[in-house]
Amino acid sequence: MGKYRFILSGGGTGGHIYPAIAIANELKKRFNDAEFLFVGANDKMEMEKVPQAGYKIEGLWISGIQRKLSLKNLMFPIKLISSLFRARKILKEFQPHVAIGTGGFASGPLLRMVSLKGLPYILQEQNSFAGITNKILANKASKICVAYDGMEQFFPKDKIVKTGNPIRSELMKINVEKREAVNFFNLNSDKPIVLILGGSLGARRINQLVVENLPLFNNLGLQLIWQCGKLYVDEYKKYDGESVKVHAFLNKMDFAYTAANIIISRAGAGSVSELCIVGKPTIFIPSPNVAEDHQTKNATALVTKEAALMLREKDLKTEFGVTLEKLMNSKELQNRLATNIKQLAKPKATEHIVDEIENLLR
């Protein structure tokens, strides 16, 4: 057989884009002459991130359905029909052997056309609560790669393979010395470091929480690496100082994870999977503003295994200080969380997903 052609679709957020790129990179390692094409939504971040990773991408005129009545919803049927025609044209020109969908609304029209053409496709679901696009596409999928137990409530049981979520390759083998990482952020290696992550765009409530608790961090002798997000950096840059380092975005995540003693993070699926690999004591603060409250469900899956702590946004005022002090004052609790979260890591997730894709090619 000649060169393989792979088409990948998923986007809207980093949580859908980075897994697709990781899968493409692994496929490229195995089939070095293969051709790749990504399909995304026209005005979303995949149109920038995918070319940065070295792949071609085509955009569809599509967006998700808004939860409240809006003009955008009235446009949805027109956008959907336009995207289905565009997807059909892309498939006719590219002629893929296999398609891979990692969730997000852009993958809907593409994989619908893939299934009408009778081509095989694999879905990858990152969250513990399946996304609407993947639920719609599940019946015709060849395999559905998942990261959590109990996914048969959303998908046909015989199609589910538990692989875990793909992780950015630079985090798979972190070779940074602790001292080097601490120096990189100009911090003091004698004092504990808290890494605060609000996701790629930042999280307003987490940023407010940091400001409210600066005196507490100081009293506990803690230093902060604070990723506040590009939307908020101008507002919070003034807090940057000797023991508080404010960043819009962290380009060297391996350094940040190595430097940290404790991590405070949102509970997006990608973050949760990365933090299992990193294996540090973590407090999750799930975003309440996501579909089906899936971040709370992602975090709860770890909390039930004593692998992390979780605080809901509505409880931060009363519970954050107490929880942080309890964690900082108990080496035993820190060790237990670190040990248990590491046991949930799936470092070979990307390879397992690509094994499933290879099986389809046979």
TADASUL-V500744 format. One record per backbone hydrogen bond with DSSP energy under -1.0 kcal/mol. NH is the residue of the N-H (numbers start at 1). CO is the residue of the C=O. Records with the same first field share a line. If there is no record, write none. Layout:
BEGIN
NH=CO / CO
END
This chain:
BEGIN
6=35
7=98
8=37
9=100
11=103
16=13
17=13
18=14
21=17
22=18
23=19
24=20
25=21
26=22
27=23
28=24
29=25
30=26
31=27
34=31
35=4
37=6
38=56
39=8
40=58
42=60
44=41
47=44
48=45
49=45
50=46
52=48
53=49
54=51
55=50
58=38
60=40
62=60
74=70
75=71
79=75
80=76
81=77
82=78
83=79
84=80
85=81
86=82
87=83
88=84
89=85
90=86
91=87
92=88
93=89
94=90
95=91
97=5
98=5
99=120
100=7
101=122
102=9
107=104
108=105
111=107
112=108
113=109
114=110
115=111
116=112
117=113
118=115
119=114
122=99
123=143
124=101
125=145
135=131
136=132
137=133
138=134
141=138
142=121
144=159
145=123
146=161
153=150
154=151
155=151
159=156
160=157
161=144
163=146
164=146
171=168
172=169
181=177
182=178
183=179
184=180
185=181
186=183
187=182
191=188
194=223
195=262
196=225
197=264
207=203
208=204
209=205
210=206
211=207
212=208
213=209
214=211
217=213
218=214
219=215
220=216
221=218
222=217
223=192
224=243
225=194
226=245
227=196
228=226 / 247
232=229
236=232
237=233
239=236
240=237
241=244
245=224
247=226
256=252
257=253
258=254
259=255
260=256
261=193
262=193
263=281
264=195
265=283
272=268
273=269
274=270
275=271
276=272
277=273
278=274
279=275
283=263
284=309
285=265
293=290
294=291
297=293
298=294
299=295
300=296
301=297
302=299
303=299
304=300
306=303
307=302
309=282
311=284
315=312
316=313
319=315
320=316
323=319
324=320
325=321
326=322
327=323
328=324
329=325
334=330
335=331
336=332
337=333
338=334
339=335
340=336
341=337
342=338
343=339
344=341
345=342
349=346
352=348
353=349
354=350
355=351
356=352
357=353
358=354
359=355
360=356
END
